[in-house]
Amino acid sequence: MTMSMGHAGLNGQRALVTGAGRGIGRAIARRLAAEGVRVMCVSRTQSELEETIAEIDGAFSLATDVSEDGAGQAVIDATCARLGGLDLLVQSAGIFHSGTIEQVSLQDFDALHRINVRAPFTVAQAALPALKRAQGQMVFMNSSIIRAANIAGRAAYAASHAALKAIADGIRDEVNEAGVRVLSVMPGSTATPRQAAIFAASGQIYRPERLLQADDVADAVCAALLLPRTAEVTDIFMRPMLKA
């Protein structure tokens, strides 16, 4: 197991992590648990959740699609009922589609915005009352594509993350006075199952050892969450140290 004595700043807190079935979401759930946080792990795929829970002592799981109507409120209600409240919300669920503006289908465009924008919006909206009560923290996993110099073939995907960034910035402006901190994290290419699939689809050689690691991102998130409450990290941009 990956538990430790934990840090007094997070020990005993209650967290919901979406997209916790694999990749960055799983790494963050594991890292928070190592700090003594009680974690509710959410993912669409039960089998992936079971693998996550096997790595985290005392975590809870909920298999659901947060993009479905009403799922945001249902997930928050279930989490607060199980954990007794909510201190940390980490939104890591998302999808990727490539294609030029001329090629991308409206179905794929709508899916990008339903899952990458609408779903985290509804979860955040439902979580805000609990986070205000706890003076908690909210984390949005975004993408470094929002400041890429060339987004050819990825414009629809980039647009969904630009919208997500605007939502995070707006929430921060609205809830800082209530003691809630809001963080956006924009990692570059990270060694995750999604990234492996992207490399395979493009015909490129996948060398995960040259990419960011999911644990790198989890460590950066946890470091920001552990800051004294006189400070707030608003945006973290990360990239691989080496060229892929």
Phi, psi and omega in degrees: 000164185245034180271153176220181179297333176086170180253138183301334182292333181238343184305126179088355179284169185239129186230148169244127178238116174271158183068027187276002183288337181194178173058222184295320180300316178296317181298320179292317178301317180295319182291319178296318179299325178294340177267007178089014180275139172275123192241130168262118182260127183239136176200162177285333191255115183300318183296322177292321177298320179298323177294320178296311183297329179296337181267351187234114181289124174083007179279162178245159181226151177214111180273112180200158176261106185289353178274352179286151179301132179082352185291326181302308180294322181296320180293317179294317179299316181295321180293313180295325178293319182283319186262347181084015181147189183212127178250328186226131174238120178241118183255107185237003179283141179181167179228166178231135170224138175250166180142143178291164177303324180291329187265325190297136181278155176296329178297314179292321178299314180295322179296319178302314184281331177291318185270320184274341185237300185297316182298308178296331175298313183291323178294316179298316180301316181290330184278339189303317179303316180293320180292325176295318179299323183269355190049055188270200184223147181232135181236130174250120172278118184245218180206144178291354179297341183293345173235024177291147180283334182221116180244023177305131180080357182225017187296319180296319177296315179299322181297322179294323180281331173295320177295319179298321179296319179297320178296314179299316180296321180294317178299317180302314181298331184272334189240357177305319181296339177272003177088013181261129177261144183231127184237133170252134180241125183242083179281150170279203183302122185237141182287090179225166176303324178297315181295323177299319179293322179296315179298317181296320181294328182273352181080008179277155176285127181269115179238084186300334181292345179262003181254168167303150174256149180303323179294330176299315181293318179299320179295319180294318178298313183296321179299320179293319180294333184273357179299150173304152186287001172278354184229157176216127169272124183265325185217133173237118172257128180232151176214159176298144178294326182249155177287135182294000000 
